Amino acid sequence: MLQFTLNDEQKALQAKVRDFAVREVLPAVWHYEDKEEVPLFLLKRAFELGIMNSDIPKAYGGQGLGLLEAALVTEEVAAACPGVATSLFDNSLGMEPLVLSENETLKKRVLPELAGQFKRICFATSEPTMGSDVASLQCLAERKGNRYILNGTKYWITNAGVADYMTIFATIDPKTQHEGIAAFLVERDWKGVTVGKSLPKLGQRASNTAAIHLQDVEVPLENVIAEPGKGFVLAMRTFSRTRPIIGAFAVGAARSAMEFAIDYAKKRRVFGSKIANFEAIQFKLAEMYQKVETARLLVWKAAWEADQGQDPTVSASIAKFYATEAALEVGNDALQLFGGYGYTRMFPIEKLLRDIRLLTIYEGTSEVQRLIVSGHVLNGYKPVMPPLEDLPMVRRLDLGNPSSQEVTAWRCRMCGHVHYGPEPPEECPFCFFPKTAFKQVWPRAEG
Ligand SMILES: Cc1cc2nc3c(=O)[nH]c(=O)nc-3n(C[C@H](O)[C@H](O)[C@H](O)COP(=O)(O)OP(=O)(O)OC[C@H]3O[C@@H](n4cnc5c(N)ncnc54)[C@H](O)[C@@H]3O)c2cc1C
């Protein structure tokens, strides 16, 4: 059964987060954006309200909410501030490898702790020299007895500066690419762990992004999230579940930009009329709304697939790159609609636009999403139509007239010319390819 309505629990969750976003996040964010600091008190409040870490499975003491619920929550928080949404949701990103891990002892130790206490966990694949190409990471993990020793630098790590736990991807040998990658749970206060200065950014300044330097960090075997050889797949499975949520960030941020634009269009008077009366403005608003609605449907579909236990990889990529690029267009159009005021820091549009800009970059750039989808289109997708060389589209055939079915038709594989007769011609009269270029398309071969 296909249905798009939310159930009562989902509606209640949405209402609770909406209230938190409008009454508590919105008034706080400009200050923290200016200070370039994570408003930790808001994350703590979200944790107390059951909004943060809500995806920890019930078996480990969590609420066990699905990805669809995560999308609902994220849209509302991102509508108030995408930077706060990134800081908040980063716990789910950091935790997901643990949730998917085969190390039950570690899961039983750490997940209940994250469900019960306000602790942050970040996720680190990226390094100064690589981001998109995860298989080429360099951070080294050397096995020594009952420990791994980590050496290397992780870069761009959201919440690194405020994290208690770090999910670190490292390799036993960089030359082996995918085959050497493992994942480890590292604690912030362990010897050899240093966090860099907070990176100054264009947007999402209410989120913390920093490097993690690991020097001879000793990780006990109990803290192995994924054994060498299993880390790369784990990172990819994680992204398949977290990319729809980046799409939800985009839906929330674009929705706010659109709402502010609607409000402004109804008030701003130009040439003796409200700008909402101009058809060019009306069409812009219509397109903004269309993009927000379309993006949400794609996000919900990807989240629904994940919740059904299906592999959401392709839908997650589509949702991410459509929603984030649509949000960029909506934010840009909203700023244009505000005229000069849109360009000032006195209205929220310039912040939204700067915040949205990141969404097409982290958790796999738009280009990387296109690589994933094109890989599926070219190699995995099962077409309904027959291959071109078997195409039974024959002009002289009148299937309403039974005698017409006597026709034998041959199709030139090169130029598509259809020849009628018991045999193919010696050569094609259009492209001059030889007889062997022709394939019989009617009567069609059985099966
Ligand atoms: C604010 C912020 C927060 C982040 N948070 C985290 C985090 O918490 N954890 C983490 O691990 N990482 C994080 N990242 C890193 C982020 O995931 C990477 O920046 C991103 O994956 C891109 O990697 P890169 O910057 O190294 O770009 P590169 O991989 O060097 O790519 C450069 C450009 O080339 C394009 N490109 C690459 N390969 C191809 C190709 N095959 N075909 C066509 N184009 C291609 C890319 O799309 C991009 O436009 C964060 C980044 C930022 C900016």
The ligand as a MOL file (V3000), in Angstrom:
LIG
                    3D

  0  0  0     0  0            999 V3000
M  V30 BEGIN CTAB
M  V30 COUNTS 53 58 0 0 0
M  V30 BEGIN ATOM
M  V30 1 C 31.9200 21.8530 6.7890 0
M  V30 2 C 32.3310 20.4690 6.4440 0
M  V30 3 C 32.0450 19.4230 7.3260 0
M  V30 4 C 32.4810 18.1250 7.0350 0
M  V30 5 N 32.2580 17.1190 7.9460 0
M  V30 6 C 32.8620 15.9070 7.7630 0
M  V30 7 C 32.8060 14.8990 8.7870 0
M  V30 8 O 32.1700 15.0660 9.8320 0
M  V30 9 N 33.4840 13.7470 8.5670 0
M  V30 10 C 34.1980 13.5030 7.4280 0
M  V30 11 O 34.7900 12.4400 7.3140 0
M  V30 12 N 34.2480 14.4390 6.4370 0
M  V30 13 C 33.6020 15.6230 6.5820 0
M  V30 14 N 33.6730 16.5910 5.6030 0
M  V30 15 C 34.4530 16.3190 4.3930 0
M  V30 16 C 33.5760 16.1740 3.1620 0
M  V30 17 O 32.8950 14.9490 3.2020 0
M  V30 18 C 34.4790 16.3220 1.9410 0
M  V30 19 O 34.8740 17.6800 1.8710 0
M  V30 20 C 33.8030 15.9120 0.6670 0
M  V30 21 O 33.5690 14.5260 0.6700 0
M  V30 22 C 34.6410 16.2800 -0.5730 0
M  V30 23 O 35.9550 15.8780 -0.4130 0
M  V30 24 P 37.1550 16.9180 -0.7140 0
M  V30 25 O 36.8170 18.1830 -0.0290 0
M  V30 26 O 38.4200 16.2420 -0.3730 0
M  V30 27 O 37.0640 17.1590 -2.2660 0
M  V30 28 P 37.7840 16.2460 -3.3790 0
M  V30 29 O 37.4580 14.8120 -3.1360 0
M  V30 30 O 39.2080 16.6230 -3.4580 0
M  V30 31 O 37.0280 16.7350 -4.6840 0
M  V30 32 C 37.2970 18.0020 -5.2970 0
M  V30 33 C 36.2560 18.2270 -6.3950 0
M  V30 34 O 36.3820 17.2070 -7.3870 0
M  V30 35 C 35.1280 16.5700 -7.5660 0
M  V30 36 N 35.3440 15.1620 -7.8650 0
M  V30 37 C 35.9870 14.2460 -7.1150 0
M  V30 38 N 35.9770 13.0570 -7.7240 0
M  V30 39 C 35.3210 13.2140 -8.8920 0
M  V30 40 C 35.0060 12.3550 -9.9940 0
M  V30 41 N 35.3540 11.0730 -9.9620 0
M  V30 42 N 34.3120 12.8680 -11.0300 0
M  V30 43 C 33.9500 14.1790 -11.0280 0
M  V30 44 N 34.2340 15.0450 -10.0420 0
M  V30 45 C 34.9050 14.5620 -8.9830 0
M  V30 46 C 34.3970 16.7430 -6.2470 0
M  V30 47 O 32.9970 16.6040 -6.4280 0
M  V30 48 C 34.8180 18.1500 -5.8920 0
M  V30 49 O 34.0110 19.0650 -6.5670 0
M  V30 50 C 33.1740 17.8740 5.8460 0
M  V30 51 C 33.4190 18.9220 4.9390 0
M  V30 52 C 33.0230 20.1990 5.2320 0
M  V30 53 C 33.3370 21.3060 4.2570 0
M  V30 END ATOM
M  V30 BEGIN BOND
M  V30 1 1 1 2
M  V30 2 1 2 3
M  V30 3 2 2 52
M  V30 4 2 3 4
M  V30 5 1 4 5
M  V30 6 1 4 50
M  V30 7 2 5 6
M  V30 8 1 6 7
M  V30 9 1 6 13
M  V30 10 2 7 8
M  V30 11 1 7 9
M  V30 12 1 9 10
M  V30 13 2 10 11
M  V30 14 1 10 12
M  V30 15 2 12 13
M  V30 16 1 13 14
M  V30 17 1 14 15
M  V30 18 1 14 50
M  V30 19 1 15 16
M  V30 20 1 16 17
M  V30 21 1 16 18
M  V30 22 1 18 19
M  V30 23 1 18 20
M  V30 24 1 20 21
M  V30 25 1 20 22
M  V30 26 1 22 23
M  V30 27 1 23 24
M  V30 28 2 24 25
M  V30 29 1 24 26
M  V30 30 1 24 27
M  V30 31 1 27 28
M  V30 32 2 28 29
M  V30 33 1 28 30
M  V30 34 1 28 31
M  V30 35 1 31 32
M  V30 36 1 32 33
M  V30 37 1 33 34
M  V30 38 1 33 48
M  V30 39 1 34 35
M  V30 40 1 35 36
M  V30 41 1 35 46
M  V30 42 1 36 37
M  V30 43 1 36 45
M  V30 44 2 37 38
M  V30 45 1 38 39
M  V30 46 1 39 40
M  V30 47 2 39 45
M  V30 48 1 40 41
M  V30 49 2 40 42
M  V30 50 1 42 43
M  V30 51 2 43 44
M  V30 52 1 44 45
M  V30 53 1 46 47
M  V30 54 1 46 48
M  V30 55 1 48 49
M  V30 56 2 50 51
M  V30 57 1 51 52
M  V30 58 1 52 53
M  V30 END BOND
M  V30 END CTAB
M  END
